[in-house]
Amino acid sequence: MFRHSQLESVKAWIVRPAHAAMPLHARIQRAIRQLIVDGALGPGKPLPASRALARSLEVSRDTVEAAYAQLHAEGFINRRVGSGSFVAEMTEFASNRHLSQRDTLLRNQAPNLGKRGGAMFRSGGVREMLSPRPFAHGIPETRSFPLQLWERLERQVRKEVGAQTLLHGDPQGTAPLRRAIADYVNLERGARATADRILVLTSSQQALWLCANMLLDPGDRIFVEDPAYYGAGKAFDAAGLECVPVQVDRQGIVVDRIITEPRRAKAVFLTPSHQFPTGVTLTLDRRMALIEWAMRHQAWIIEDDYDSEFHYAGKPTACVQGLDPYDRTIYIGTFTKSLFPGLRIGYVVLPPQLVKPMTVARTLLDGHSAPMAQLTLARFMEGGHFGAHVRTMRGVYAQRLGVLADLLGKHLSDFLEPGIPAGGLQMPCVLTCDIPERTAIDAARRVGIELMGLSALHAAGDGKAGFLMGFAAYTPLEIEVAVKKLGNAFRTLAKL
């Protein structure tokens, strides 16, 4: 028979609200199994007769019999006619309460990862806020997204394509979406793309991972902007690459450093249309110089065009890929910034020779992107809705940028100097007071405001202290409330 404590443990497991969805016999079976796994019921120990346990638990005997039958089928107990039910001899689980000190230390030590796995874990990954608050960067406005239109297009896809959308998809991406993307980047970004050169992915981060692991080997050198996008740096570090920082000035990455560098690198990573985080645009002469450098050295240009749709002063500059006649540029785009983060669709425009290798590599990661979302997005683009949405949001974001700049001048001019960007979803601001960057970030977080520090984005951590302040996802009223809170927090720090 069970001891009183064991019986009470089973009763408690049965009535726990979290287990209410399970059938009663399954709850009893799980409760007894847990006693065995914990070592409370050791090998060879007898279980109560089904009739006696049913009476104690106030359930039918059939319910207990069903629980015992499942335990027997899983190998936790043996049943002998005329003798009863016993914990199986092979089931030698150690109780957590009886772990040796050595076992406890082994259990709590760092995981035994490989070098690449350890590098990924130490990087901390790339984490996004699930519920963004001012001034989290890189987040578009989603509350005004035309959701009803999207749902109508999705219903059309389900009606016309049917169960085909429930099956595996093409690893390269659905043909309609690849055609729509090629048409878009050719028209709006001056690219040289065809549908057969497009690879649809889940994100630009996945594209960076593929580039780092398919084009370069551990120990290879890659030039990166300084300061640089943190997600790219983490992807390259995890792949074991040697990142060589190259200064960014008002004209973008300083190309002379790359051209005159005696030690060769196999690639360069750029955000040329809207440099992250400074917001500067890479000049045409530097773009052409990089293209010639890549051709001469058979190196790759990895171009991340993460938010170029949103340009507020004049026309956006054509992408590097469209200027490159030698097919040495990999162009990365995403719909995370232009539509909504939950869509999880990005893409790359690849040189012809990389399409098959990259597509095969992608199958080792996640197989393919969801066909339903791809086909819906294709219709959204084909119907002109994507272009209309981008134009609308461009006006909204320009207004919000202006509101933020005005409010910073009014309430935080003693602390910050904003660098008003020509485009994008965030604005860099330099600290002009004696408050340490980390102290300011912590104070902002205490009043519900999120700021990304700028200094850590520099290779040596020696960049000017300041913040990246996102504005696209927040209404003018939300921006005003947040700026006033930030001003009060900084004034309080200045008095200390």
N, C-alpha and C positions, 0 to 999 in steps of 0.2 A: 504493500500500500504506500501511497504518497505520505510524506510527512506533512504536518499541518501547513508549514511555510510553503511547501511545493504546491499543495492544493490551492492555497490562496494566490500563489503566483499565476496558476492557470486561470483562476477565476478573474483576476485583475486583467490578464491579457485578453480574455473574452469580451469584457465590457468596455475596453478602451475605445473611445470614439474613432480613433484613426483606423481601427480594424473593422468598423461597422459594416463596410461594404462587402466583406468576405462572408461566405456561407459559414454557419455555425460549426460544422464539422471541420472546416479548414482552419478556423480560429483555434479549436482545441488541438488539432494536429500541429499547428505552428507553435502553440504554447509549450507542448510537450517536447517538440523538437528543440526549442530554445533551451529547455532544462538540460537536455542531453548535450547540446553544443557547449553550454556553459560549464559542463562537468558536474552539475548538481545531481544528475542521474548517471552513475558510472556504468561501465560495461558489465553486463550480466545482471544488473539490478532488475527486479520484477516490477511490472506496471500493475496498477489496480485492475481487477476484473472489470470488463466493460459494463456489467450491470451495476457494480458498486460505484464506479466513477460516474455513471449516468445519474445515479441517485444523488451523489454528492454535488454534482453540477446542476442538477434539476433539469436535465435534458433527456431525450429518448435514448434508449440503448442503441438503436440503429445509428444515431448521430455519432456516438462514441466508436461504434464498430467501423464506421466510415473513416474516422480519424485514424484508428489503429491500422486499417487496411492501407491507407496512404503512407503511414510511417513504415510499414512493412515493405511496401513497394519501393520506397526510397532507400531501404537498407538500414534504417535507423533502429528497427526492432526485429526480433525473431518471434514467431508465434508457433507454439507447440500444442497440438491437440491434447487436452486433458491436463496440461501443465500451466498454460497461460501465456502471457506476453512478457518478453524480456528485452532490455537494451542489448543491441548487438555487440558481440565481443570486439568486432573490428572498429567500433566507433569509440576511439580513445581521444576524446577532446579534453584539452586542459582548461580548467577554469581560469578566467581572467584574474581571479583573486589569488591564484596559486602560481602565477608567473614568477620565475626566478628573477633576481636583479639583472642578470645578464640578458635574459629574454626581454625584459622591459627596456633595457638600453638599446638592444638591437631593433626592437619594434619602433622606438622613438627617434632613431638616428636618421640622418638625411637619406633620401632615396638613392639607390645605387644606379645612377644614370650614366649613359655614355657621355662623351665629351660634348657632342652636339646637343644632346638632351639637357645636359647641365647648363650649357650656354643659353638655351631657350628659357629654361626655368629661371636662371639668374636675371635674365632681362626683364622679368616681370610681365612680359607680354604687352599687348596693346589693348588697353581696356577703355571702353566708352561708357559714358554715364547712361544708365537705363532711364532715369527721369531727369533730364537736363535742367539746370537752373542757371541764371545769369552768373557769369559770362562764359559758360562752357563754349569752347570753340568748335568750329567745323560742323555745326548742326544746322540744317535748314529749317525753315518754317514748315511744319507738317499739319497744323490745325486748319489751314485753309486749302489743303490739297483737295482736288476734285474727286473725292472718294466715290461719289455716286456714279460719275462717269467711268471711273476705273472698274467698278463692280459691274456696270452694264457691259463693258468690253469683255470682262472675264466671263460673263454669262454667254456672250456670243461665242467665245472660244469653246466653252464647254458644250454648247449646242452643236457647233459645227465640227469640232474635232473629237468630242466625246471621250471614250475611255482611252484613246491613244495618249492623252495627257497624263494618264496614271502609270504609264510604262516608263522604262528607262529612256533617257533622252540622248541625243547626239552629244558626245563629250566636247565637241567643238562649239556647240550651241545650235539652236534651231535656225534653219535657213532664213525665215522671215526676219528674225531679230538681227542676224548678221548683216543682211541686206540693208535694214533700216539704220543700223549703226554706221555702216560704210557710207551711205548717202549723207548721214548727218555730219560725220567728221570731215568728209570731203567738202561739203558746202560751208559749214560753220567754222571749221578749224584749219581749212586749207591742207588737209591730209591727202595722201595718195593711198587710198584703201580700196580693197574689193572684198566682197563677202567671204571669199575663200582665204583671206588673210586675217580674218577676225577670229579670236578665241574668246568666247564668253566665259567669265569666271564669276566667283561669288563676291570678289572685292579687289580693290587695288592692292591690298596687303597680300592676297594670294598671288597676284601677278609678281610682286616683288620677291616673294619666296621662290617662285618658279625661276625667275631670272637669276637669283643668287645661287641656286642649286643646280641649274641646268647649264649656265653659261660660264661659270667660274668654279674653280676647285679651292678647297681649303688652303689658305696661305696666299692666294692670288690677291693682287692689289686692285682697289676700286677707288676712283676719285669721288668724293662727296662734297656737297656744298657745306660751308661753315658760316653760319649755323645751318642745321639741316632738319628735315622731317624725322622725328624720332622713330616712327614705324619702319622707315627704310633702314636706319642705322641698326635697329634691333634685328631685322631680317638678315642683314649682311653679317653682323657679328655672330648670329646663331649659325650661319653657314660657314663660319671659320675664315671669313675674308679679312684682309687688312684694309681698313678704311683710311684713306688718305684725305684729310680735310683740306679744302681749298677755300680761301676767303671769298666772301661775297661783298661787293661794293654797290654803289648806286646803279651800276649797269649790269648787275648779275654776277655770276661766278667769274673769277679772275682767270681767264683762259690762258694768259701768258704763263702762269705757274704750271699748268698742265702740259703745254707745248714744250717748255724748257726742262721739265722734270727728267733727270737722267734715268731714273728707274721706271721701267714701263709699267703701265697698269692696263688691265684688260677691259675696263669699262669706266664710265662716268655716270653718276646719277644726278639728274637735274629736275628742278621744278621751274622751267624757264618762263612760263606765261605769268605766273604769280608766285614768286619764290616764297617758300615756307621757311621761316615765319616773317621775313622782312617785307614781303609784298612787292619787291622790285621785279622788273621785267628784263629778261636777258636781251641785250641789244642784238640787232641783226648781224653786225660784223663778227661778234663773238659766236653767234650760232654757226655762221659759215666756217669760222676757224675751227670749231669743234668737229664739224662734219668732215673737214679735210683731215684733221688729226685722227679721227676714227678710221677713215679710209686708209691712211698711210700705215697705221699700226694694226689694222684689222681688229680694232677694239669696238665695243658696243656703247651706244648712247641709250641710257634708260631714261625716258622722258615721262614724268608723272604730271599729267594735266588734270589735276584733281578738282579744280573748281573754276576753270576758265570761262564757263558760261556766264559768270556774273562779273561783268566789267562795267564800271560806272563812268569812265572817262575815255571817250573815243572808242574806236574799234579794237577788239583784242588782236594781238599779234598772231600770225599764222604759226602753227606748231612746227617744231624742228623736223619731225618726221616728213612733213610735206616738202621740206627744202632739201632733203637728203636723197641724192640720186644713186647712192651706193648701197642702199638697204642695210645700213648699220644701226638704225634707230628702232627701238622698241617703244611704241606709244601706249601709255596706260591711261585709261579713262574709267570713270565710275558714275553710276546713277545714285549713289548714296548721298551725294551733296546736292545734286540737281533735283531729285525727287524726294525720296525718304529712305532713312537708314535701314528699315526693316525689309526693303526690297531685296537686298543682298545680290545685286547684279553689278559686276564690273566687266571690263573687257580689255584686251590688248590688240593692237594692230601690229602684226608680226612681219618681219622679212620672210619671203616665201620659203626659204630653206629652214626656218624655225617652226613652221606651222605643225608639221607632223611630230617632231620631237616634243614640243611643248604640249600638244594635245595628249600624247601618250603619257607624259609625266603627270598631267592633270588627272588622268584616270586613277593614278595611285593615291591621290589626295581625297577626292570626293566623288569621282565618277562623272558627274554632270550637274548642271544647275537645273532647277525645277522647270519642266516644260511649260506648265500653266502660266507661271509668272513671266517667262520669256515671251510667250505668244501674246499675252495681254500687253506687255510693254511694246512689242512690235506694232500692235494695232494703235496703241497710244501715240507712237511716233508717226506711223503712216498717216493717221488722221489729222496730223498737224497739232495735236493736243500738247505734245511735249514742247514744241517751239513756243506755243502760246503760253504755257505754264512758265517757262523760263523767262519770257519777256515780262510777264506779270510780276514774277518774284524779283526780277532785276530792279523794277521800279520800287517794290516794297523794301528791298534790302538797301537800296540807295538812300531811301528816306530814313531808314533806321540807322544807317551809318552816320548820316548828318545829325540825327538826334543825339546819338552817343557822343559824337565829337563836340557838339554844342554843350551838352551837359557836363562833359569832362572839363571843358574850359571854364564853366561856371562854378563847379563844385570841387574840382580836384586840380586846379591849375598850380597849386603850391606843391603838389606831390608828383604829378605825371606830365609827360610831354607825349601826346599822341602822334603817331605816324600815320596819317590818313592814307589808306591804300587806294589804288585805282580800281581794285576789284576784290573779289573773295568774300568770305563769310566772317572774317575776324580782323581786328586791328591791333598792331603792335603798339605798346606804350612803354616808354623808358621812364624809370624812376628818377626823379630829379631832387629827391630829399635824402636824408640820412637813414631812413628806415630800411633795414635789411630786407631783401626780397622774400626770404623764407618767412620772416616775421609778418610781413604784409600779407602773404598768401594765407597764413594760418589765421590772422585776424579777420580776413575776408570770409574764410570758411565758417568762422564762428557766427557770422551774421547771415549765413545762407548764400554766400557768393563764391563762385568758382573762378579761379584765375590760374592760368598756366604760366609758370616762370619762363623767362627768356634765356637767362644765363646758362641753364642746364642744356640748352639746345646747341651751345657752342662746344666744339670738340674738347677744349681744355677747360671748359666751365668758366672762362674768363671774359665772357661777353658782358655787355652792359646789363645791369639789373633792370628788370621790367616785367611786363606781362603781355600775354596774348589774350585779347578780349573779344569773344564772339558776340555778334549782335543780330545775326540773321533770324534766330529762332524766337526772339523776344519782342513784344510789342513796345511802342514808345512809352507807354505807362509803366510797363515792367522794367524797362531800361532806366526810366527816371527814378523809380523807387530804389532800384539796386544801386545806382550811382550815389544817391543821397545816403544810403546805408554805408557804402564804401567810404564816402567822405567823412562821415561821423567816426567810422572805425579808424581811419588814418589820423584824424585829428586827435583822437584819444591816444593813439600810439605816440604822436609827436609831443604830447604833454608829459609822457613818462620819462 
